[in-house]
Amino acid sequence: MPKFEKIVQYVLITLELFNKHGLANHAAAGAYGFLFSAAPALLIVSFFVTETLESSPETSAALIGQMGLLGSVFDMRQLTVTFLGASKPGMGGLISIAGLLWTARVFTLSLQRGLGVIFPDTDKIHPVKKALVSAGIQGALILFTFIAVLTSEAAFLMYHVIGVVSTHRLIRLFAGFIPLIVLGMFIFGVYMLVPALPPKRKAAFQGAIFCLVCNILILEGSRFMFNPAKYNIIYGTLGNLFILLADVYFFFIIFFWGAELTFVIHYFDALIISRFIKNHSEIAPNKSRFERRFFMSTAGRLKTYLRTYPKGNAVFHKGDKTGEVYYILSGEAEVYLEETVMLTLIKPGNFFGEMGHLLAEGRSATIKAREELQVLVMPPDLFHEVLKNNTEADQKVIEILSQRLKDVNEKLIAAKRAVLSDSKTAEEGEP
């Protein structure tokens, strides 16, 4: 059951953040960028295919034409023959390739902007690193297309004719998986390299596997959903283009789902605690049974951070160097500046210990349990992530600090008045 609960939490938080970040719009931009960049990328691949296999432009066009619907959307024979006829090896060819790579940037920028919405501080990446990552993504995409072409059925037919590579059935079967492996590595690399703060490798790997598997299922399912003949009747020669855009759009939807899932897995503890605190501070009956079941229970992952202190026990002492931050679930905590001078009470639904974290100093007071005290204990890094992912918690901490400063000021003023009053009484009592 805990494993099932965690999967449900992953899925729900991922979908909510996907909608919150408006990633469907970024998926549409990615599809547009792909359409704008596809032909230039294919021409670059055709250039390298011709040079690698020492084949004719017609042979390259035939191989490129095996790339699914691309061959039916673009006139690959005309594009390839014309391009290769104008771009010979040497400086002229390199200049032509550089121009096409610049055009293909639209696709790469669509990926980077979408991921920048998901992962925090991505817009703060150094411009040089950003440019290098962008160039790396373009190169990886071209490499993927190049490998897909060289492992296609048409390529193996050509290998059989010229006797270059064995065309044994097992070899051809293995070669068919190579593009999928390369695509999975590409997705994993993008998830790791684009964010300013890279997620854990395990999180990126799980997100990449999710993206790859879902895209395989959707592409296979689209063969039954879309009938090219019907769309050609409705849209004419644009029918294949419509189907291509639909396939690419769904790829980007899943790509950003995988990226969002990577983010959720990496920041899962912070997201769960943020949501629990938000629900805990509101009236429970107003929440749905589903919300209470999966996001208002201290079981599961939250149990790791749950602590209970008996009545009268100290949570920490003044001067301690610990930096954990506490959130009270039940009970009350007493704040002592001195061992016998209680400053204030902290009630359920509030934080304490945040001063030590924010100021990076020792504890400024002693905290004791007035009654049995149940708290969530957050390490400094986790508390920082909670504040980043929950603006309401950030605001609550500010309100708590403001209120405590006000309480301290009032007590100091009251103490000063008491001293002045005692001094005045003493003076009046003197003969």
Buried (B, 14 or more C-beta within 10 A) or exposed (E): EEEEBBEBBBEBBBBBBBEEBEBBEBBBBBBBBBBBBBBBBBBBBBBBBBEEBEBEBEBBBBBBBBBBBBBBBBBBBEBBBEBBEEBEEEEEBEEBBEEBBEBBBBBBBBBBBBBBBBBBEBEEBEEEEBEEBBEBBBEBBBBBBBBBBBBBEBBBEBBEEEEEBEBEEEEBEEBEEBBBEBBBBBBBBBBBBBBBEBBEEEBBBBBBBBBBBBBEEBBEEEEEEBEBEEBBEEEEEBBBBBBBBBBBBBBBBBBBBBBBBBBBBBBBBBBBBBBBBBBBBEEEEEBEEEBEEBBBEBEBBBEEBEEEBEEEEBBBBBEBEBBBBBBBBEBBBBBBBEEEEBBBEBEBBBBBBBBBBBEEEBBEBBBBBBEBBBBBBBBBEBBBBBBBBBEEBEEBBEEBBEEBEEBBEEBEEEEEEEEEEEEEEEEEEEE
